[in-house]
Amino acid sequence: MKIKRKIEIAVISDVHLGTYGCHAKHLLTYLNSIEPKKLVLNGDIIDIWQFSKRYFPKSHMKVIKKIMSMASNGVEVIYITGNHDEMLRKFSNTTIGNISIVDKVVLELDGKKAWFFHGDVFDVSIQNAKFLAKLGGYGYDLLTVLNRCVNWYLEKCGKERYSLSKKIKNGVKGAVKYINDFESVISDIAIENEYDYVICGHIHQPKIEYRENKHGKTMYLNSGDWVENFTALEYQFKRWKIYNFNKDKLAPFIIDEEVENIELKDLIAAITIVDHVKEKAKI
């Protein structure tokens, strides 16, 4: 029997099911490794912009089935709409069983307010030129297909994977400025509204960072994506961490910094999980 990591909240975004760039098998492996109380799907889960009946592999369908199964087994699933799945916004504020569809949500986490939304509402390029944004989406999809071929060759040669899109984005001053502006605007609004955490996706840049201005401070978090970074956000023991599939694999949630006021039963449960994993590794 596989041991699953128990966490309070898992946040994934920018999965882009239905596109060639989506790594559904990686995501499925991750979802099978956790047992969250809440699963927040923070936008662009299904890529309706580029959806085609000709391409929707079984692995992509398995992700949807897995999420439905988690909901039926008591996990609260919050689906926050994004720009690539914006058609679902007509169903906003709809709840079916344990699944709710919203445009944004505020949750109270251990006495602190967390503001969740996808982030496209702050993207001027999408709001003012949706056609160009969609065209860019197709170009990005073609780039990820090319990247897969490159990485297949690199892995065969025993070399590290390489992200073409990340290299391009990080090398273009305009893209870097856009990302910085995106993070600053969102953080400033969160501070203005006295949110302790602001959690988004959209720009495919996983990050946890304290942001501060003269009015206060907040923690900015981005869940990244499952196209090139393979990351998620996890909340447990009153703190956040970025889960990275390439680095963490199925490692247990180990406390790596001082944590105050942890319930004894929670700590025992975490230690038990770690011990079980270690014993299994010896077999």
Phi, psi and chi 1 to 4 in degrees:
 res  aa     phi    psi   chi1   chi2   chi3   chi4
   1 MET       -  126.7 -178.0  178.8  176.7      -
   2 LYS   -75.0  137.7  -67.4 -177.7  178.9  179.6
   3 ILE   -93.2  125.7  -63.3  176.1      -      -
   4 LYS  -100.1  144.4  -62.0 -173.8  177.6 -175.8
   5 ARG   -79.1  126.4  -65.7 -177.2  -60.4  114.3
   6 LYS   -88.5  122.2  -67.3 -174.5  177.4 -178.6
   7 ILE  -134.4  156.1   53.3  179.7      -      -
   8 GLU   -72.6  -50.1  -71.9 -173.1   48.4      -
   9 ILE  -137.6  135.7  -60.2  174.3      -      -
  10 ALA  -119.1  135.1      -      -      -      -
  11 VAL  -122.8  123.0 -175.8      -      -      -
  12 ILE  -126.5  151.9   60.5  173.3      -      -
  13 SER  -151.4  168.4   69.2      -      -      -
  14 ASP    51.2   52.7  -59.2  -85.2      -      -
  15 VAL   -81.1  -39.3  177.4      -      -      -
  16 HIS    59.0   49.4  -65.1  -82.4      -      -
  17 LEU   -58.4  137.4  -67.7  170.6      -      -
  18 GLY    97.8    5.4      -      -      -      -
  19 THR  -122.8  158.8   66.2      -      -      -
  20 TYR   -68.1  -24.3  -68.2  100.9      -      -
  21 GLY   -78.3  -16.0      -      -      -      -
  22 CYS   -69.7  132.1  171.2      -      -      -
  23 HIS  -103.4   72.9  -74.6   70.8      -      -
  24 ALA   -63.0  -34.9      -      -      -      -
  25 LYS   -66.0  -39.0  -69.9 -179.1 -179.5  178.7
  26 HIS   -61.4  -46.2  -72.3    2.1      -      -
  27 LEU   -64.1  -41.1  176.7   56.6      -      -
  28 LEU   -61.9  -40.7 -167.2   61.1      -      -
  29 THR   -60.9  -43.0  -60.4      -      -      -
  30 TYR   -64.1  -48.4  170.6   66.4      -      -
  31 LEU   -61.5  -33.1  -68.3  175.4      -      -
  32 ASN   -73.9  -12.7  -78.2  -31.8      -      -
  33 SER   -96.4   -6.4   74.4      -      -      -
  34 ILE  -122.8  159.1   60.3  171.7      -      -
  35 GLU  -134.7   80.4 -167.8  175.2  -49.2      -
  36 PRO   -85.7  155.5   32.9  -34.0      -      -
  37 LYS   -77.5  -36.9  -67.0  179.4 -179.2  177.1
  38 LYS  -128.7  139.6  -74.9 -174.6  175.1   67.8
  39 LEU  -120.2  114.4  174.6   63.2      -      -
  40 VAL  -100.2  117.8  178.6      -      -      -
  41 LEU   -97.4   99.1  -51.1  175.1      -      -
  42 ASN   -93.1   54.6 -156.2   -4.6      -      -
  43 GLY    89.9  152.0      -      -      -      -
  44 ASP    57.1   39.9  -70.4   -0.9      -      -
  45 ILE   -76.0  -53.2  -55.3  -57.4      -      -
  46 ILE  -104.1  128.0  -58.0  173.4      -      -
  47 ASP   -87.6   87.4 -161.2  -40.2      -      -
  48 ILE   -72.1  -26.7  -61.1  175.2      -      -
  49 TRP   -56.3  -43.5  -87.6   12.7      -      -
  50 GLN  -111.9   17.1  -59.1  176.3   67.5      -
  51 PHE   -63.7  136.9  179.1   78.8      -      -
  52 SER  -142.4  136.0  170.6      -      -      -
  53 LYS   -63.7  -22.2  -69.2 -178.7  179.6  178.6
  54 ARG   -75.9  -18.7  -69.2  172.8  -65.0  178.1
  55 TYR  -136.1   99.5 -173.6   80.0      -      -
  56 PHE  -156.2   81.0 -154.1   86.3      -      -
  57 PRO   -58.9  163.5  -19.0   31.6      -      -
  58 LYS   -60.0  -36.0  -71.7 -177.1  179.2  179.1
  59 SER   -63.7  -33.1   58.6      -      -      -
  60 HIS   -69.7  -41.5  -67.0 -144.1      -      -
  61 MET   -66.4  -34.3 -175.7   57.7   70.2      -
  62 LYS   -64.1  -33.7  -76.6 -178.9  179.5  178.3
  63 VAL   -62.9  -44.9  168.9      -      -      -
  64 ILE   -62.3  -44.2  -65.3  175.2      -      -
  65 LYS   -63.6  -38.3  -72.0 -178.8  177.7  178.6
  66 LYS   -63.8  -43.3  175.8   60.4 -176.9  178.2
  67 ILE   -63.7  -41.6  -68.0  170.0      -      -
  68 MET   -63.2  -40.1  -60.9  -66.9  -75.9      -
  69 SER   -65.1  -41.0  173.4      -      -      -
  70 MET   -61.3  -41.7  -67.6  171.8   80.3      -
  71 ALA   -63.6  -42.2      -      -      -      -
  72 SER   -69.0  -19.6   65.5      -      -      -
  73 ASN   -97.4   15.8  -74.3  -41.8      -      -
  74 GLY   103.7   -3.7      -      -      -      -
  75 VAL   -76.6  131.1  176.9      -      -      -
  76 GLU   -79.7  115.7 -178.5 -176.4   -9.4      -
  77 VAL  -104.8  121.1  177.0      -      -      -
  78 ILE  -111.2  111.5  -57.4  172.7      -      -
  79 TYR   -97.5  108.4 -165.7  126.2      -      -
  80 ILE   -95.9  125.3  -59.8  172.9      -      -
  81 THR   -72.9  148.2   55.3      -      -      -
  82 GLY  -122.1 -168.8      -      -      -      -
  83 ASN   -77.0  -32.8   50.8  -61.2      -      -
  84 HIS   -78.4  -17.0  -76.5 -102.8      -      -
  85 ASP  -122.4   34.0   45.4   20.8      -      -
  86 GLU   -63.8  -19.4   64.1 -178.9   -7.8      -
  87 MET   -60.6  -23.9  -73.4 -179.8   65.4      -
  88 LEU   -75.3   -9.6  -64.8  176.5      -      -
  89 ARG   -66.6  -19.7  -74.6  176.6  175.7  163.5
  90 LYS   -69.3  -15.0   64.5  179.4   70.6  174.5
  91 PHE  -105.1   12.9  -57.1  108.3      -      -
  92 SER   -55.7  144.7  -70.7      -      -      -
  93 ASN    67.3   26.8  -58.6  -42.3      -      -
  94 THR  -102.3  138.1  -61.2      -      -      -
  95 THR  -125.0  128.3  -59.7      -      -      -
  96 ILE  -126.5  106.7  -54.5  171.2      -      -
  97 GLY    61.6 -123.2      -      -      -      -
  98 ASN   -93.4    7.1  -80.3  -26.9      -      -
  99 ILE  -108.4  127.1  -58.2  175.5      -      -
 100 SER  -123.0  143.0   57.3      -      -      -
 101 ILE  -111.4  123.1  -59.5  174.1      -      -
 102 VAL  -140.0  165.9  -63.9      -      -      -
 103 ASP   -91.8  -27.4  -66.5  -25.4      -      -
 104 LYS  -161.7  163.3   59.6 -176.7 -178.4  -62.0
 105 VAL  -154.6  146.7   69.4      -      -      -
 106 VAL  -116.6  124.9  175.8      -      -      -
 107 LEU  -117.7  147.6  -60.1  176.8      -      -
 108 GLU   -97.0  120.7 -175.5  172.5  -45.3      -
 109 LEU  -118.4  105.0  -52.9  178.6      -      -
 110 ASP    51.5   45.5  -63.0  -55.9      -      -
 111 GLY    85.2    1.9      -      -      -      -
 112 LYS  -116.7  150.0  -65.9 -174.8  175.9 -178.4
 113 LYS   -95.5  129.3  -69.4 -167.0  -65.2 -178.3
 114 ALA  -118.2  124.9      -      -      -      -
 115 TRP  -104.5  116.7  178.7   31.2      -      -
 116 PHE  -109.4  132.8  -63.9   78.4      -      -
 117 PHE  -163.9  163.4   63.9   99.4      -      -
 118 HIS   -71.2  -50.1 -179.4   63.3      -      -
 119 GLY   121.1  -11.3      -      -      -      -
 120 ASP   -68.0  -20.3   59.5  -65.1      -      -
 121 VAL   -64.5  -17.8  -67.4      -      -      -
 122 PHE  -101.2    7.8  -66.6  100.4      -      -
 123 ASP   -97.0  102.0 -168.8  -25.8      -      -
 124 VAL   -62.9  -34.6  176.6      -      -      -
 125 SER   -63.3  -32.6   66.9      -      -      -
 126 ILE   -80.4  -41.8  -72.2  177.6      -      -
 127 GLN   -66.0  -38.2  -60.6  -56.9  -38.6      -
 128 ASN   -95.1  -20.0  -65.0  -18.2      -      -
 129 ALA  -145.6   68.0      -      -      -      -
 130 LYS   -61.0  -37.2 -170.5  168.8  -69.9 -174.9
 131 PHE   -61.7  -45.4  171.6   74.9      -      -
 132 LEU   -65.4  -36.3  -69.3  177.0      -      -
 133 ALA   -64.2  -40.9      -      -      -      -
 134 LYS   -66.7  -40.7  -72.4 -176.0  178.1 -178.7
 135 LEU   -61.9  -40.9 -167.9   61.9      -      -
 136 GLY   -63.2  -32.6      -      -      -      -
 137 GLY   -62.8  -40.2      -      -      -      -
 138 TYR   -66.7  -40.3  -74.6  108.2      -      -
 139 GLY   -62.9  -40.1      -      -      -      -
 140 TYR   -64.0  -39.2 -177.6   77.1      -      -
 141 ASP   -63.3  -42.8 -158.0   29.5      -      -
 142 LEU   -64.2  -37.6  -71.5  173.0      -      -
 143 LEU   -64.3  -39.1 -173.9   63.1      -      -
 144 THR   -69.6  -32.6   53.9      -      -      -
 145 VAL   -63.9  -45.6  172.3      -      -      -
 146 LEU   -60.8  -40.9  175.7   61.4      -      -
 147 ASN   -63.0  -36.8 -152.9  160.7      -      -
 148 ARG   -62.2  -41.4  -83.9 -165.7  168.5 -171.4
 149 CYS   -63.9  -42.8  -64.0      -      -      -
 150 VAL   -62.5  -45.4  171.1      -      -      -
 151 ASN   -68.6  -32.2  -77.4  -30.5      -      -
 152 TRP   -61.2  -43.6  176.2   83.4      -      -
 153 TYR   -66.4  -42.6  175.9   76.3      -      -
 154 LEU   -63.5  -41.9  -70.4  174.2      -      -
 155 GLU   -65.5  -36.3  -73.0  177.0   -7.6      -
 156 LYS   -63.3  -32.1  -74.5  -71.8 -176.2 -179.8
 157 CYS   -89.1    1.0  -63.5      -      -      -
 158 GLY    76.3   22.0      -      -      -      -
 159 LYS  -104.3  165.8  -62.7 -178.9  179.4  179.5
 160 GLU   -71.8  151.8  -70.3 -173.9    8.0      -
 161 ARG   -65.4  156.7  -65.1  171.1   60.5   88.8
 162 TYR  -135.6  134.3 -174.3   81.4      -      -
 163 SER  -103.9  108.0  174.8      -      -      -
 164 LEU   -65.1  -46.1  -69.2  171.7      -      -
 165 SER   -64.4  -39.1   57.2      -      -      -
 166 LYS   -66.2  -39.5 -171.1 -176.4  -67.7 -175.0
 167 LYS   -63.1  -41.5 -177.0   68.5  175.6  178.5
 168 ILE   -65.6  -47.3  -69.1  170.5      -      -
 169 LYS   -63.0  -41.8  -77.3 -171.0  -72.2 -172.8
 170 ASN   -72.6  -19.8  -69.2  -17.6      -      -
 171 GLY   -93.3   -8.1      -      -      -      -
 172 VAL  -102.4  118.8  178.6      -      -      -
 173 LYS   -58.4  -38.2  -71.1 -176.6  178.4  179.5
 174 GLY   -62.0  -40.1      -      -      -      -
 175 ALA   -67.6  -41.3      -      -      -      -
 176 VAL   -63.3  -43.2  173.8      -      -      -
 177 LYS   -63.0  -41.4 -177.1  179.6 -175.8  -59.3
 178 TYR   -60.1  -44.7  160.0   72.7      -      -
 179 ILE   -63.7  -45.1  -69.7  169.6      -      -
 180 ASN   -62.6  -42.0  -70.1  -24.4      -      -
 181 ASP   -64.4  -42.2  -70.7  -13.0      -      -
 182 PHE   -57.5  -49.3  176.0   89.8      -      -
 183 GLU   -65.9  -38.9  -65.1  171.4  -10.7      -
 184 SER   -68.0  -44.9  -64.8      -      -      -
 185 VAL   -62.3  -47.4  168.7      -      -      -
 186 ILE   -62.3  -43.1  -74.2  173.3      -      -
 187 SER   -65.1  -42.0  -60.9      -      -      -
 188 ASP   -62.0  -40.4  -73.2  -14.6      -      -
 189 ILE   -68.7  -37.7  -66.6  174.2      -      -
 190 ALA   -63.1  -42.4      -      -      -      -
 191 ILE   -64.5  -42.1  -68.9  170.0      -      -
 192 GLU   -60.1  -35.2 -176.2 -179.9  -24.1      -
 193 ASN   -95.0    7.4  -72.4  -82.0      -      -
 194 GLU    60.9   41.3  -61.5 -177.0  -16.5      -
 195 TYR   -90.9  133.2  -66.9  124.0      -      -
 196 ASP   -75.5  -32.9  -60.0  -73.5      -      -
 197 TYR  -129.9  143.7  -51.4  117.7      -      -
 198 VAL  -128.1  122.2   53.8      -      -      -
 199 ILE  -121.5  121.2  -58.3   98.5      -      -
 200 CYS  -140.5 -174.3   57.3      -      -      -
 201 GLY  -137.8 -125.5      -      -      -      -
 202 HIS    75.4  -49.4 -173.7   56.0      -      -
 203 ILE   -94.7    3.8   58.2  173.2      -      -
 204 HIS    57.7   36.2  -64.0 -153.5      -      -
 205 GLN  -127.6   92.4  -63.8  -73.3  -41.6      -
 206 PRO   -62.2  134.1   22.9  -32.7      -      -
 207 LYS  -164.1  147.1 -178.6 -179.2  -79.4 -170.1
 208 ILE  -131.6  122.0  -64.3  178.8      -      -
 209 GLU  -155.2  135.4 -178.1  176.9   84.7      -
 210 TYR   -76.7  132.0  -88.0  107.2      -      -
 211 ARG  -120.0  140.4  -49.5  -78.0  -63.5 -147.8
 212 GLU  -140.5  142.9 -170.2  170.6   -2.1      -
 213 ASN  -138.1 -171.8   62.0   26.9      -      -
 214 LYS   -67.6  -13.9   62.0 -178.5 -179.6  179.5
 215 HIS   -95.4  -13.2  -59.8  -65.6      -      -
 216 GLY   152.6 -158.1      -      -      -      -
 217 LYS  -145.1  162.3   63.5  179.5 -178.7  178.3
 218 THR  -151.4  167.3 -169.3      -      -      -
 219 MET  -105.8  119.2 -179.9 -176.9  -80.3      -
 220 TYR   -90.9  129.3  166.1   85.3      -      -
 221 LEU  -131.6  139.0  -56.3  100.7      -      -
 222 ASN  -131.7  130.4 -165.5  -62.1      -      -
 223 SER   -80.3   -5.1   46.6      -      -      -
 224 GLY    77.5 -130.1      -      -      -      -
 225 ASP  -166.2  174.4   65.2  -79.3      -      -
 226 TRP  -121.4   36.4  -71.8   86.0      -      -
 227 VAL  -112.1  -43.8  175.5      -      -      -
 228 GLU  -131.2  -29.3   54.2 -174.1  -48.9      -
 229 ASN   -96.4  -30.6  -69.1  -61.9      -      -
 230 PHE    56.5   58.3  -39.6  137.8      -      -
 231 THR  -126.0  158.7   53.6      -      -      -
 232 ALA  -144.3  163.3      -      -      -      -
 233 LEU  -105.2  140.7  -70.8  169.1      -      -
 234 GLU  -129.7  137.5  -62.8 -179.5  -10.2      -
 235 TYR  -117.1  122.9 -178.5   77.8      -      -
 236 GLN  -159.9  146.9 -179.8   74.3  -40.8      -
 237 PHE    55.5   37.9  -56.1  128.9      -      -
 238 LYS    64.4   26.0  -60.7 -177.1 -179.4 -179.6
 239 ARG  -146.0  162.4   72.0 -178.3 -177.8   96.3
 240 TRP  -108.4  151.7  -72.8   96.3      -      -
 241 LYS  -145.7  156.4   69.4  164.1  -78.8 -169.5
 242 ILE   -94.6  124.1  -65.8  174.7      -      -
 243 TYR   -90.6  127.1  173.6   90.8      -      -
 244 ASN  -117.6  113.8 -172.0  -53.0      -      -
 245 PHE   -58.3  -39.7 -176.7   84.7      -      -
 246 ASN   -68.7  -32.6  -71.9  -33.1      -      -
 247 LYS   -98.5  -41.7  -64.0  177.4 -178.5  177.5
 248 ASP   -87.2  -27.2  -62.9  -23.9      -      -
 249 LYS    50.0 -122.4  -63.8  -60.2 -178.9 -176.4
 250 LEU  -111.7   32.3  -56.4 -178.9      -      -
 251 ALA   -64.1  143.1      -      -      -      -
 252 PRO   -69.2  161.8   25.0  -34.2      -      -
 253 PHE   -77.3   94.6 -164.0  113.8      -      -
 254 ILE   -97.3  136.6  -60.9  172.8      -      -
 255 ILE   -71.6  118.3  -59.8  173.1      -      -
 256 ASP  -117.8   13.2   54.9   12.1      -      -
 257 GLU  -152.5  166.3   60.8 -175.4   52.2      -
 258 GLU   -64.1  126.8 -175.3  177.1   -8.2      -
 259 VAL  -124.6  126.7 -178.4      -      -      -
 260 GLU  -100.3  151.6  -62.1  179.3   -5.2      -
 261 ASN    58.9   41.3  -58.8  -39.4      -      -
 262 ILE   -83.4  134.8  -62.5  176.9      -      -
 263 GLU   -63.1  138.0  -68.3  -69.8  -28.0      -
 264 LEU   -59.2  -41.4 -178.6   60.4      -      -
 265 LYS   -64.6  -34.5   58.4 -178.2  177.7   60.4
 266 ASP   -68.7  -40.3  -67.2  -28.9      -      -
 267 LEU   -67.4  -42.4 -176.0   55.6      -      -
 268 ILE   -61.4  -41.8  -67.8  172.6      -      -
 269 ALA   -62.4  -41.8      -      -      -      -
 270 ALA   -65.3  -43.3      -      -      -      -
 271 ILE   -63.9  -39.8  -66.1  170.6      -      -
 272 THR   -60.7  -42.3  -57.9      -      -      -
 273 ILE   -62.6  -44.3  -68.8  173.2      -      -
 274 VAL   -61.4  -45.1  173.5      -      -      -
 275 ASP   -62.4  -41.6  -72.3  -19.3      -      -
 276 HIS   -61.5  -42.7  -81.8  -46.7      -      -
 277 VAL   -65.0  -41.7  172.3      -      -      -
 278 LYS   -64.8  -42.3  -72.9 -178.7  178.6  178.0
 279 GLU   -63.3  -39.8  -73.4  -61.9  -39.5      -
 280 LYS   -66.2  -35.3 -170.1  174.8 -179.2 -179.0
 281 ALA   -66.6  -26.9      -      -      -      -
 282 LYS   -76.0  -24.3  -67.2  177.9 -177.6  177.3
 283 ILE   -71.2      -  -63.0  173.5      -      -
